[in-house]
Amino acid sequence: MIVLGGGVSGLSAAWRLASNGVSVDVLEAHYCVGGLARTERQDGYCLDVGPHSFFSDEQWVVPTILDLFDYTLEPMPRMVKFFYKNKYLDYPLTAQGVLLQMGLLSGLQAAFSYLKGRLFPHRSATLGTPEETVEDWAISSFGEHLYRSFFKPYTEQFWKVSCTQLSSRSIPTHTRMSFLNTLWLLLRRRVTKGGESLIEREKLPTYYPRTGFGEIPERIGNAVKSCGGNIHTSSKVISVKELASGGMRVFYDKNGEHKEIDGDYVISTIPLTSLAKMLNPAPPPDVLASTDKLDYRSLVVLGMATEKQNVLGCSYIYLLDRPYNRISEMSEFSPYTSPAGENIITVEIPCLRDSAAWKAPKEELFDMCIGALAEDGFVGPGDVKRLFLIKDPFAYPIYRKDYAGHLDRLLEYLKKYKSLATLGRCGEFMYMDIDKCMVRAFDFVDKLLKKPEYG
């Protein structure tokens, strides 16, 4: 079998296949595995695309991954803040935080706005439909004040798309709980019948490897190879063709050399829109038109090496009204991510492909960010001794309000390929946490191997 993409989903699928004795080849365009969970290392500096932390409410997932390490990963609390109007709030945003941490006036405004919304509900034809927008959902769920003061500015800063054009699915699942239910869960610390609440999930202990989160996909990759699987890095897929035999042929470029590989099945975890345009023959015009309506938000990560320590007092902080939406401190995750006595402060800059921020070099991005960083008391120009830059064009699927129909059309077309499946965050156009990507990959392979032709 052939797996396209060496991120967490692709590697997890390959691991499950290889451990069941299936011959598998993974094609990864980057020079290292991990995808959005990778760590890039240079001269003793380790910079994540994120960074991430590993946790799961699936009891078997954490020990499965920890067993891959030859040293002990100690659990630690997830330390996250939200910096809002010069106040630090709990993150993810909670009703408790709104009422107690935003300040009395803002809390009262939010509460009265919410109560007004209960008495005079927000009306919209899209509410409860597949085309429900962030604006309609947030006003209906939290009231006009909280929408205008928080959800709208932060959502539009993150996605670079108007809230009137974004599907409500763009809001993280843990925030999609009603105001009163969230408050009730927090104050009672209850567990719902469906399992641990999503707010509680965010409070699970996390694990982080010594030299970057990328150690997790790297060790999964080593497990793939120890089971006989092959991982081909620096191998960019060019075209995918169905053979008369029912198998698949993948054409790819490895360091300028054109190659091809045949397999009886392809699992694609590369961006869904990219896969559609690689198919040979090409999909019909209506499918390609829908493909063009689907897009991903890009990510730029600027790393700044400094000797300053204990800069944030937590792992990372979300912010409003800055050139970046998150600032992280790598030494809070692990002191081994930098040379002794040093640290890396990273800022994540949300952008769309071909925007000015996407095209800008690291020096220009530094000039764009350093003023706000210095004003907030994090780092100044003289504190930074070296810059690092990571860019990823396909970081988050953008759920525009009309995305569902276009996605369904593309996925329906792909069903005609009996030996091709899509998987993962980019491959399925579905935002998922890393542990959920792993579980979904394992489950998919288990079902695939039960089919008569593979069993």
Order of alpha helices (4+ residues) and beta strands (2+ residues): beta-alpha-beta-beta-beta-alpha-beta-beta-alpha-alpha-alpha-alpha-alpha-alpha-alpha-beta-beta-beta-beta-beta-alpha-beta-alpha-beta-beta-beta-alpha-beta-alpha-alpha-beta-alpha-beta-alpha-alpha
